[in-house]
Amino acid sequence: MSLPRLWRRRLLATALVLGASAFALDRWIAETALPDLSPPVSATVLDREGRLLRAYQVESGLWRLPVAGREVDQGYVAQLLAYEDRRFREHGGVDLRAMARAMLSSARAGRIVSGGSTITMQVARLLEDAPTRSVRAKLRQVRLALALERRLGKDAILDLYLTLAPFGGNIEGVRAATLTWFGKEPRRLTPAEAALLVALPQSPETRRPDRHAGRAEAARGRVLARAVSAGALPEGDARAALREAVPTARRPFPQYAAHLADRVRRPGAAVRTTLDGDVQASLETLLRDRARALGASVSAAAVVADHRTGEIVARIGSAGRTDPRRHGFVDMTRAIRSPGSTLKPLIFGLAFERGLAHPETLIDDRPTVFGRYAPLNFDRQWHGTVSIRRALHLSLNIPAVAALEGVGPARLVSRMTRGGARVVLPPGDAPGLAIALGGAGTSLHDLVQLYAAIARGGEAVTLRETPGEAPAAPGLPVLSPEAAWHVGDILAGAPVPGGAAPETLAFKTGTSYGHRDAWAVGFDGRHVIGLWLGRPDGAPSPGILGLETAAPVLFEAYARLTSLPEPLPPAPPATLRVAHRDLPAPLRRFRTRSAPVAVRDRPAIAFPPDGARLDWEDGEALAFRVGGGAPPFRWLLDGTPLPADPYARQIVATPPGPGFLSIAVIDARGEAARARIRVE
């Protein structure tokens, strides 16, 4: 039976109206102007495993870290959808059933009970950061939600919510929230943690756990109850979650590798580095603690690298990035400083390579003038004739200068440059013999790079801190393989500092003139570590020495590496390994071109050096030490004789108070030495 003509007309008219409405609605949605769908997120710097080392706030001061749904605990996502939007995967942006239910519930209660907004509608509001209380604003939110569903997939919409949802204060996004409230990434959350994160965006300020823990706990309970009723959480898990304490304080964001992070970060990007986050964190704590024990102005820096690949494993630029007393803003891994005695292994290595010497070659350690240069040993003592092996173990100055005279300072600088090190000389100066004792500047980074070359059998390597950096192609060697092996063998046999456990570690220490820098650099078959201690402002740090202060920290840092020690490589086939008696005649004794001269052994105050500034507490005794001279000694403090053993080279005395002090010592020949220091 056919419909009456009137009904057919009405149906046709209805169809036309519906079709026109659908067309208009489709066009209305299609023409929706979308906001920026890539809101600014915090720049992040990651370690080699993708773990967060440091994050930066966006321009508005918000912590908003990038995150994706696949990186978030799925139990949290299940609770979120159960509480906020059960049909998220089904609706097209607006859930009419949920909105009708919310309106009915509100009408019955006489107040707003629930909003009925979908996740997509909330994303629309968060993207535009606009109120939705007016009808016009709500209509805009609906239109934008429908447009988002059309332009984006469900996963992309959920990712936007997880990035933009507010969690109290300046915290936005679930990743920033889990780091703030739980101190961890959002990959694994307890049911209680997940429920709290679901509850916070509903009223982020009135439910902030650090200010309103009771309200936060009550809101969490309601989320857990709804998750159970929706089948998203077993009832037993919910009961256990109710007993879990709500966090009551914000946790700081990770702030590791501050100087490196400042250098490599890119706005809104996640930059992965070669660092090992565990090693970095452990060594930052170690250096901070050791620097604090040494004084309020002392800082520390370290570089750890895998010399096989050139990848930097840890880099600590200071003992506290925000500590103004230690000039923590200065990256001491890149600062140009005097390297003290740390270049001696390279000098002797060049002598080995050129056939001028062998580790068992005998060399004189006695007063010698090289032209107009008359170096002294650090302790102002002489050791007579010693092997080069022992000279390097004792870090004797005269043998090192003699070896450099034979090798040539220009050749040393050339090899350092070949190894990637920057060498800074005094303005207008040509390379001279003083370089052997720290008379040229270089950085901790470059020093580690040089030792990495020695550890690799003389082959240069470019250290890198981001995986994208391609390692430089091998260039000319810094040392021959045989010379590099000899150097490593000598350094591996050096006496370890007191209290340090013996390890398979070849190491060298150094102290720059005036106690301004204390160094320790070492390597095994895989890692090379460089350590610096001192004051960034260049002031002396009396009592801080390479062997006594820096070396123990080096050994402790080495023990904190996550990998087991690896032995040094075997000697290359052509290596000459014989005792002194079996050496060829030209190698049995090193002959310097400069003749020994008679140098009167005058006394000198070895500690504290002239001009030193010492951190001092009232009543604290200070140590004073004399080098050279002939006992018995007579000491004076501000002109007043000090009671002391006249044959002791070190005495202990208590200053009368803070301020400038004058120290004098007179030896048996009437020779005197003086130093003026300041205690504060």
C-alpha positions in Angstrom: 0.0 0.0 0.0 1.5 3.4 -1.0 1.6 6.2 1.5 -0.8 9.1 1.0 0.6 11.9 -1.0 0.6 14.3 2.0 2.8 11.9 4.0 5.1 11.4 1.1 5.6 15.1 0.9 6.2 15.4 4.6 8.8 12.6 4.6 10.5 14.2 1.6 10.5 17.5 3.3 11.9 16.0 6.4 14.6 14.2 4.5 15.5 17.4 2.7 15.6 19.3 6.0 17.7 16.6 7.6 20.0 16.4 4.6 20.4 20.1 4.6 21.0 20.1 8.3 23.6 17.3 8.0 25.3 19.2 5.2 25.3 22.4 7.2 26.5 20.5 10.3 29.2 18.9 8.2 30.3 22.2 6.7 30.1 23.9 10.1 32.5 21.3 11.6 34.8 21.3 8.5 35.1 25.1 8.7 36.0 25.1 12.3 39.2 27.1 13.0 41.4 24.9 15.1 43.8 26.2 17.7 47.5 25.2 17.7 47.5 21.5 18.1 51.1 21.4 19.2 51.2 23.4 22.4 54.7 24.3 23.7 56.2 21.7 25.9 59.2 21.7 28.2 62.6 21.1 26.6 64.0 17.9 28.1 67.5 16.4 28.2 67.7 12.6 28.5 70.4 10.0 29.3 71.4 7.2 26.9 68.4 5.1 28.1 65.9 7.9 27.6 65.7 8.7 31.3 65.1 12.3 32.3 68.2 14.3 33.3 66.8 17.8 33.2 63.6 19.6 32.2 63.0 23.2 31.5 59.8 25.3 32.0 57.9 26.6 29.1 57.8 30.4 28.6 54.7 30.8 30.9 56.5 29.2 33.8 54.6 25.9 33.4 56.1 22.4 33.8 54.6 20.7 30.8 56.5 17.7 29.7 55.9 15.8 26.5 54.1 12.5 26.9 52.2 9.9 24.8 49.6 7.4 25.9 51.9 4.5 25.2 54.2 5.9 27.9 51.6 6.0 30.6 50.4 3.3 32.9 47.3 1.7 31.3 45.7 1.2 34.7 45.6 5.0 35.0 44.1 5.3 31.5 41.4 2.8 32.4 40.5 4.7 35.6 40.5 8.0 33.6 38.1 6.8 31.0 35.9 5.1 33.6 35.6 8.3 35.6 35.6 10.9 32.8 34.4 9.4 29.6 33.3 5.7 29.4 32.3 5.9 25.8 35.4 7.8 24.7 36.3 5.2 22.0 32.7 5.2 20.6 31.4 8.8 20.4 32.3 11.4 17.9 33.4 14.0 20.4 30.2 14.7 22.2 28.4 12.0 24.3 24.7 13.0 24.1 23.7 10.3 26.6 26.2 11.5 29.1 25.1 15.1 28.6 21.4 14.2 29.0 22.2 12.2 32.2 24.2 15.1 33.6 21.4 17.6 32.9 18.8 15.2 34.5 20.9 14.6 37.6 21.6 18.3 38.0 17.9 19.1 37.6 17.0 16.6 40.3 19.7 17.9 42.7 19.1 21.5 42.1 22.8 22.0 41.5 25.4 20.8 39.0 26.3 17.2 39.9 28.4 16.3 36.9 29.3 18.1 33.7 28.9 15.5 31.0 32.0 16.7 29.1 33.9 14.2 27.1 37.7 13.9 27.1 37.6 15.5 23.7 35.5 18.5 24.9 38.0 18.9 27.8 40.9 18.9 25.3 39.0 21.6 23.3 38.7 23.7 26.4 42.4 23.2 27.4 43.6 24.1 23.9 41.8 27.4 23.9 42.2 28.0 27.7 38.7 29.6 27.6 35.8 29.5 30.1 32.8 27.4 29.1 30.0 28.7 31.4 28.1 30.7 28.7 26.0 28.9 26.1 28.1 30.4 23.3 31.3 29.2 24.9 29.9 25.7 25.4 28.7 25.6 21.8 32.2 26.6 20.7 33.6 23.7 22.8 31.2 21.3 21.2 32.1 22.5 17.7 35.8 22.2 18.4 35.4 18.8 19.9 33.6 17.5 16.8 36.3 19.0 14.6 39.1 17.5 16.7 37.5 14.0 16.3 37.4 14.5 12.6 40.9 15.8 12.2 42.7 13.7 14.8 42.5 10.1 16.0 41.4 9.0 19.4 45.0 8.3 20.5 46.1 11.8 19.5 43.3 13.4 21.4 44.1 11.4 24.5 47.8 12.4 24.1 46.7 16.0 24.1 44.7 15.5 27.3 47.7 13.7 29.0 49.9 16.7 28.0 47.6 19.6 28.9 45.5 18.5 31.9 46.1 20.7 35.0 47.4 19.0 38.2 47.8 22.0 40.6 50.1 25.0 40.6 52.2 25.3 37.5 52.0 21.5 36.8 50.4 20.5 33.5 50.3 17.0 32.0 50.5 13.6 33.6 54.2 13.3 33.2 55.0 16.5 35.1 52.4 15.4 37.7 53.9 12.0 38.4 57.4 13.6 38.7 56.0 16.3 41.0 53.8 14.2 43.3 55.5 10.8 43.1 59.0 11.4 41.9 58.8 9.0 39.0 57.8 8.6 35.4 54.2 7.7 34.6 55.0 4.2 33.1 54.0 2.3 36.3 51.6 3.7 38.8 49.8 2.2 41.8 46.0 2.2 41.7 46.1 4.9 44.4 48.4 7.1 42.4 46.4 6.6 39.2 43.1 7.6 41.0 44.7 10.7 42.5 45.8 11.8 39.0 42.3 11.3 37.7 40.9 13.4 40.5 43.2 16.4 40.4 42.3 18.0 37.0 38.6 18.3 38.2 39.7 20.9 40.7 43.4 21.2 40.6 43.8 24.0 43.1 41.3 22.9 45.8 42.6 19.3 45.7 46.3 20.0 45.6 47.8 17.3 47.9 50.5 19.7 49.3 47.8 22.1 50.5 44.5 20.2 50.8 45.5 16.6 51.4 42.1 15.7 52.9 40.2 16.9 49.9 42.6 15.1 47.6 42.1 11.9 49.5 38.3 12.2 49.4 38.4 12.9 45.6 40.7 9.9 45.1 38.2 7.7 47.0 35.4 8.7 44.6 37.5 7.9 41.6 38.3 4.5 43.0 34.6 3.7 43.7 33.6 4.6 40.2 36.5 2.6 38.8 35.2 -0.5 40.7 31.6 0.0 39.6 32.8 0.4 35.9 34.8 -2.8 36.2 38.1 -0.9 35.6 39.6 -1.9 39.0 39.1 -5.0 41.2 37.5 -4.2 44.6 40.4 -5.6 46.5 42.9 -3.3 44.8 40.6 -0.3 45.5 40.5 -1.2 49.2 44.3 -1.4 49.3 44.6 1.9 47.5 42.4 3.6 50.1 45.1 2.8 52.7 47.9 4.4 50.7 49.0 7.8 51.9 48.5 10.8 49.7 51.7 12.8 49.0 51.8 16.0 50.9 54.8 17.7 49.3 56.1 18.5 45.8 59.2 16.8 44.6 61.9 18.6 42.7 62.3 17.8 39.0 65.6 16.0 38.1 68.3 18.6 37.6 71.4 16.5 36.5 74.1 17.5 34.2 73.1 21.1 34.4 75.9 22.7 32.3 75.7 20.1 29.6 71.9 20.3 29.5 72.0 24.1 29.2 74.4 23.7 26.2 72.5 20.9 24.2 68.8 21.7 25.0 66.5 22.7 22.2 63.1 24.4 22.7 60.3 21.9 23.0 62.6 19.0 22.0 63.8 15.9 23.9 67.6 15.7 23.4 69.1 12.3 24.2 72.7 12.3 25.4 75.4 9.6 25.9 75.3 10.0 29.7 74.5 7.2 32.1 72.0 8.7 34.4 72.9 6.5 37.3 76.6 7.3 37.1 75.9 11.0 36.6 73.7 11.1 39.7 76.1 9.2 41.8 79.1 11.3 40.9 77.3 14.6 41.3 76.5 13.5 44.9 80.1 12.4 45.4 81.7 15.7 44.1 79.2 17.8 46.0 80.0 16.1 49.3 83.7 16.2 48.8 83.7 19.8 47.8 81.7 20.8 50.9 84.2 19.0 53.1 87.0 21.0 51.6 85.6 24.5 52.1 82.8 26.8 51.2 84.5 28.2 48.1 85.9 24.9 46.7 84.3 23.4 43.6 84.8 20.1 41.7 84.4 18.8 38.2 84.7 15.5 36.5 84.5 13.9 33.0 84.0 10.1 32.5 84.2 8.7 29.0 84.2 5.3 27.3 87.5 5.7 25.4 86.6 2.8 23.0 83.7 4.8 21.6 84.4 8.3 22.7 81.0 8.6 24.4 80.9 10.7 27.5 79.3 8.7 30.4 79.2 11.5 33.0 80.0 15.2 33.0 79.9 17.3 36.2 80.8 20.9 35.7 80.7 22.1 39.3 79.9 21.0 42.8 76.5 22.9 42.7 75.1 24.7 39.7 73.2 27.3 41.9 75.9 27.7 44.6 77.2 31.3 44.2 80.0 30.8 46.8 81.5 28.1 44.5 80.8 30.0 41.3 78.7 27.0 40.4 77.5 28.6 37.1 81.1 28.1 35.7 81.5 24.8 33.8 84.9 23.7 35.1 85.1 20.8 32.6 85.6 23.5 29.8 87.5 26.1 31.8 91.1 26.8 30.8 93.4 26.0 33.8 97.0 25.0 34.5 97.2 21.2 34.2 100.1 20.9 36.7 102.0 17.7 36.3 99.4 15.8 34.3 101.2 16.3 31.0 104.3 14.5 32.2 103.1 11.0 30.9 102.7 12.5 27.4 106.2 14.0 27.7 107.8 10.8 28.7 105.7 8.9 26.1 107.2 11.1 23.4 110.7 10.4 24.7 109.9 6.7 24.5 108.6 7.1 20.9 111.6 9.0 19.7 114.0 6.4 21.1 115.4 8.9 23.7 114.4 6.9 26.7 112.9 3.8 28.1 110.9 3.3 31.4 114.1 1.8 32.9 116.4 4.5 31.7 118.2 6.3 34.5 117.8 10.0 34.8 119.2 12.6 37.2 117.0 14.5 39.7 119.3 17.2 40.9 119.4 21.0 40.7 119.6 21.9 37.1 119.3 25.2 35.2 117.9 25.0 31.7 119.0 28.2 30.1 117.4 30.7 32.5 114.8 28.3 33.7 115.6 26.7 37.1 112.7 24.4 38.1 112.3 22.9 41.6 110.5 19.8 42.7 107.2 20.2 44.5 108.7 19.2 47.8 112.0 21.0 47.2 113.9 17.8 47.7 116.2 16.0 45.3 116.3 12.2 44.7 119.5 11.7 42.8 119.6 9.2 40.0 116.3 7.4 39.4 114.7 5.4 36.7 112.2 7.2 34.5 109.5 4.8 35.8 110.2 6.0 39.4 110.5 9.7 38.3 107.0 9.5 36.9 105.7 7.7 40.0 107.1 10.4 42.2 106.2 13.1 39.6 109.6 14.6 39.7 110.0 17.9 37.9 113.6 18.0 36.9 113.5 14.7 34.9 110.2 15.8 33.2 111.8 19.1 32.1 114.9 17.3 30.9 112.8 14.9 28.9 110.8 17.8 27.4 114.1 19.6 26.5 115.0 16.4 24.5 111.6 16.1 22.9 111.0 19.7 22.2 108.1 21.8 23.6 106.7 22.5 20.1 106.4 18.8 19.5 104.4 18.4 22.8 102.0 21.1 21.8 101.6 19.6 18.3 100.7 16.2 19.8 98.3 17.7 22.2 96.6 19.6 19.4 96.6 16.4 17.3 94.8 14.7 20.2 92.1 17.4 20.1 93.3 19.5 23.1 93.4 23.2 23.1 96.7 24.6 24.4 96.6 28.2 25.7 100.0 29.9 26.2 100.7 33.3 27.7 100.2 36.1 25.1 103.2 36.4 22.9 104.9 33.3 24.3 106.3 30.4 22.3 106.1 26.9 23.7 108.7 26.6 26.5 109.9 24.1 29.0 107.6 25.4 31.7 104.8 23.5 29.9 106.1 20.4 31.6 105.0 21.7 35.0 101.7 23.3 34.0 103.0 26.4 32.2 100.2 26.3 29.6 96.5 26.2 29.9 94.0 23.4 28.9 90.7 22.1 30.0 89.6 19.0 31.9 87.6 17.9 28.9 90.7 18.1 26.7 92.9 16.5 29.3 90.5 13.5 29.4 90.6 13.4 25.6 94.4 13.1 25.7 94.4 10.4 28.3 91.7 8.6 26.2 94.2 8.5 23.3 96.9 7.0 25.6 94.4 4.4 26.8 93.6 3.5 23.1 97.2 2.8 22.3 98.0 6.3 21.1 95.0 6.7 18.8 93.2 10.0 19.1 89.5 10.0 19.8 87.0 12.8 19.8 84.8 12.7 22.9 81.1 13.2 22.3 78.1 13.8 24.5 75.1 13.2 22.1 74.6 10.0 20.1 74.0 12.0 16.9 77.6 13.2 16.8 79.5 11.1 14.4 82.9 10.1 15.8 85.8 11.7 14.0 87.8 9.5 11.6 91.1 8.4 13.2 93.8 10.9 12.5 97.5 10.9 13.1 98.4 9.1 16.4 99.2 11.0 19.6 101.7 8.4 20.6 103.0 5.2 19.0 101.3 2.0 20.4 104.5 0.9 22.2 105.0 4.3 23.8 101.4 4.5 24.9 101.6 1.0 26.4 104.7 1.9 28.4 103.0 5.0 29.8 99.9 3.1 30.8 102.1 0.4 32.4 104.0 2.9 34.4 100.8 4.7 35.6 99.2 1.4 36.5 102.0 0.7 38.9 101.9 4.0 40.7 101.3 3.8 44.5 97.6 4.3 45.2 96.6 7.1 47.6 96.0 6.2 51.2 92.6 4.6 51.8 92.0 3.8 48.1 91.4 0.2 47.1 93.8 -1.1 44.5 92.2 -1.2 41.1 93.2 -1.9 37.5 93.7 1.8 37.1 96.5 3.7 35.4 96.4 7.2 36.9 98.4 10.5 37.3 97.8 13.4 39.6 98.9 17.1 39.4 98.8 20.3 41.4 99.2 23.6 39.7 101.4 26.5 41.0 100.0 28.1 44.1 97.6 25.2 44.9 95.1 26.6 42.5 94.2 23.3 40.8 94.3 19.7 42.0 94.0 17.0 39.2 93.6 13.3 39.0 93.2 11.4 35.7 93.0 7.7 35.2 91.9 4.9 32.9 91.4 1.2 32.7 90.6 -1.0 29.6 87.3 0.8 29.0 86.8 4.1 30.9 88.9 7.2 31.4 88.0 9.6 34.3 89.3 13.1 34.8 88.8 15.0 38.1 89.5 18.6 39.1 89.3 20.3 42.5 89.9 24.0 43.3 88.4 27.4 43.3 86.8 28.6 40.0 87.9 32.2 40.8 91.6 31.1 40.6 92.4 31.8 44.2 94.7 29.3 45.9 93.2 26.3 47.8 96.0 25.5 50.3 95.9 21.8 51.4 94.2 20.6 48.2 96.7 18.5 46.4 96.5 16.1 43.4 97.7 13.0 45.1 96.3 13.6 48.6 93.0 15.2 47.8 92.0 14.5 44.2 93.3 11.0 43.7 91.1 9.4 46.5 88.0 11.0 44.9 89.1 9.6 41.5 89.3 6.1 42.9 85.9 6.5 44.6 84.4 7.7 41.3 85.9 4.8 39.5 84.3 2.4 42.0 80.9 4.0 41.3 80.9 3.1 37.6 78.1 0.6 36.8 80.4 -1.7 34.8 83.1 -4.0 36.2 86.8 -2.9 35.8 88.4 -4.0 32.6 92.1 -4.8 32.4 94.5 -2.7 30.4 95.5 -4.2 27.0 98.6 -6.4 26.5 101.8 -4.9 25.2 102.1 -4.6 21.4 104.5 -7.2 19.9 107.3 -4.7 19.2 107.4 -3.4 22.8 110.9 -3.5 24.4 110.3 -5.0 27.9 113.7 -5.5 29.5 115.5 -4.6 32.8 117.9 -1.7 32.9 121.0 -4.0 32.5 119.6 -5.4 29.2 118.9 -2.0 27.6 121.0 -0.9 24.6 123.8 1.4 25.8 122.2 4.7 24.5 119.1 4.0 26.5 120.8 3.2 29.9 121.1 6.8 30.9 119.3 10.0 29.8 121.6 12.8 29.1 120.2 16.3 29.3 121.8 19.1 27.2 121.8 21.4 30.3 124.5 20.8 32.8 123.7 20.5 36.5 124.6 23.6 38.6 125.1 24.2 42.2 121.9 25.6 43.6 121.7 26.6 47.2 118.9 24.8 48.9 117.1 27.7 50.5 114.0 27.1 52.6 110.5 27.9 51.2 107.1 27.7 52.9 105.5 24.9 51.0 102.2 25.3 52.8 100.3 27.5 52.9 101.6 29.4 49.8 102.0 33.1 49.9 98.7 34.9 49.3 96.5 32.0 50.3 93.0 32.5 51.8 92.0 29.8 54.3 88.6 28.9 55.5 89.0 28.9 59.3 86.9 28.3 62.4 87.7 30.0 65.7 90.1 27.9 67.7 91.1 25.7 64.8 94.8 24.8 64.4 96.5 25.2 61.0 99.4 23.2 59.6 102.5 25.0 58.3 105.1 23.2 56.2 108.6 24.1 55.1 110.5 22.7 52.1 114.2 22.9 51.4 116.6 24.6 53.9 118.6 22.9 56.6 117.2 22.1 60.1 116.9 23.1 62.8 114.1 25.6 62.0 112.7 28.5 63.9 109.1 29.6 63.2 107.4 32.9 63.7 103.8 33.9 63.5 103.3 37.7 63.1 106.8 38.0 64.6 106.1 35.8 67.6 108.2 32.6 67.9 106.2 29.4 67.8 107.0 26.5 70.1 107.8 23.5 67.8 110.2 20.7 67.2 113.1 22.4 65.4 113.8 19.4 63.3 110.2 18.9 62.1 109.3 20.2 58.7 105.7 20.6 59.6 104.2 22.4 62.7 100.7 23.1 63.9 99.6 26.4 65.4 96.4 28.3 66.1 96.0 31.8 64.6 95.0 34.5 67.1 92.0 35.4 65.0 90.7 36.0 61.5 92.5 38.4 59.2 96.0 38.6 57.6 98.9 36.6 59.1 102.6 36.7 58.4 104.5 33.4 58.6 108.2 33.2 58.7 110.7 30.3 59.0 114.5 30.6 59.5 116.8 27.6 58.9 120.2 26.7 60.4 122.1 28.8 57.9 120.1 31.9 58.6 118.1 31.7 55.4 114.5 32.9 55.8 111.2 32.4 53.9 108.0 34.3 54.4 104.4 34.0 53.4 101.4 36.3 54.0 98.0 34.6 54.2 94.5 35.5 55.2 92.3 33.4 57.4 88.5 34.0 57.3 
